[in-house]
Amino acid sequence: MEYVYSAMLLHSAGQPITEKNVEKVLTAAGVKTDAARVKALVASLEGVNIDEAIKSATAIPVAAPAAAQAPAEKKEKKKEEKKEEVSQDEAAAGLSALFD
């Protein structure tokens, strides 16, 4: 993850994302660099519009938490309803035991 962060830092600073610059950022952060990973990162970002990638990536999580909360609330309500039904069944069983 720190490799991606180094590329984002370089981009936000207006610096070119090159193998040398990525290695400098990682080294400054105290990360032991892997030349193959650095090379793969730089190659994968070649020709990518990072600003557009950031915009599209931030648009997705904004809606996700609201959507994730709704099903969780429904599950909680169902659990509560089931608990009440079980307690009613238990109560009925207890009453029937009195009259047997």
C-alpha positions as CSV (number, residue, x, y, z in Angstrom):
1,M,0.0,0.0,0.0
2,E,2.9,2.3,0.7
3,Y,3.9,2.1,-2.9
4,V,0.6,3.5,-4.0
5,Y,0.7,6.2,-1.4
6,S,4.1,7.3,-2.6
7,A,2.7,7.7,-6.1
8,M,-0.2,9.7,-4.8
9,L,2.1,11.9,-2.8
10,L,4.3,12.5,-5.8
11,H,1.2,13.3,-7.9
12,S,-0.2,15.7,-5.3
13,A,3.2,17.4,-5.2
14,G,3.3,17.8,-8.9
15,Q,6.3,15.6,-9.3
16,P,6.7,13.0,-12.0
17,I,6.0,9.4,-10.9
18,T,9.3,7.7,-11.8
19,E,11.1,4.7,-10.3
20,K,13.7,7.0,-8.9
21,N,11.1,9.4,-7.3
22,V,9.1,6.5,-5.8
23,E,12.2,5.0,-4.3
24,K,13.2,8.3,-2.8
25,V,9.8,8.7,-1.2
26,L,9.7,5.2,0.2
27,T,13.3,5.4,1.5
28,A,12.5,8.7,3.2
29,A,9.5,7.0,4.9
30,G,11.7,4.2,6.1
31,V,10.3,1.5,3.8
32,K,12.6,-1.1,2.3
33,T,12.0,-0.9,-1.4
34,D,11.5,-3.7,-3.8
35,A,12.8,-2.7,-7.3
36,A,10.3,-5.0,-9.0
37,R,7.3,-3.6,-7.2
38,V,8.5,0.0,-7.9
39,K,8.9,-0.9,-11.6
40,A,5.5,-2.5,-11.7
41,L,3.8,0.4,-10.1
42,V,5.4,3.0,-12.4
43,A,4.5,0.8,-15.4
44,S,0.9,0.4,-14.3
45,L,0.4,4.1,-13.8
46,E,1.8,5.0,-17.2
47,G,-0.9,6.7,-19.2
48,V,-3.4,6.8,-16.3
49,N,-5.1,10.0,-15.5
50,I,-4.7,9.9,-11.7
51,D,-7.1,12.8,-11.1
52,E,-9.9,10.9,-12.8
53,A,-9.0,7.7,-11.0
54,I,-9.2,9.5,-7.6
55,K,-12.5,11.1,-8.5
56,S,-14.0,7.8,-9.5
57,A,-12.6,6.0,-6.5
58,T,-14.0,8.5,-4.0
59,A,-17.4,8.5,-5.5
60,I,-18.1,4.9,-4.7
61,P,-17.4,4.8,-0.9
62,V,-19.6,7.8,-0.2
63,A,-22.8,5.9,-1.1
64,A,-21.6,2.6,0.3
65,P,-21.9,3.3,4.0
66,A,-25.6,4.4,3.7
67,A,-26.4,1.3,1.7
68,A,-24.6,-0.9,4.2
69,Q,-26.5,0.5,7.2
70,A,-30.0,-0.2,5.8
71,P,-29.6,-4.0,5.6
72,A,-27.9,-4.1,9.0
73,E,-30.9,-2.3,10.6
74,K,-33.3,-4.7,8.9
75,K,-31.4,-7.7,10.3
76,E,-31.5,-6.3,13.8
77,K,-35.2,-5.7,13.6
78,K,-35.8,-9.3,12.4
79,K,-33.7,-10.6,15.2
80,E,-35.7,-8.7,17.7
81,E,-39.0,-9.9,16.2
82,K,-37.8,-13.5,16.4
83,K,-36.8,-13.1,20.0
84,E,-40.3,-11.9,20.9
85,E,-41.9,-14.9,19.1
86,V,-39.7,-17.3,20.9
87,S,-40.6,-15.8,24.2
88,Q,-44.4,-16.0,23.4
89,D,-44.0,-19.7,22.4
90,E,-42.2,-20.3,25.7
91,A,-45.0,-18.6,27.6
92,A,-47.6,-20.7,25.9
93,A,-45.7,-23.8,26.7
94,G,-45.5,-22.8,30.3
95,L,-49.3,-22.1,30.5
96,S,-50.1,-25.5,28.9
97,A,-48.0,-27.2,31.5
98,L,-50.1,-25.7,34.3
99,F,-53.3,-27.2,32.9
100,D,-52.1,-30.7,32.0
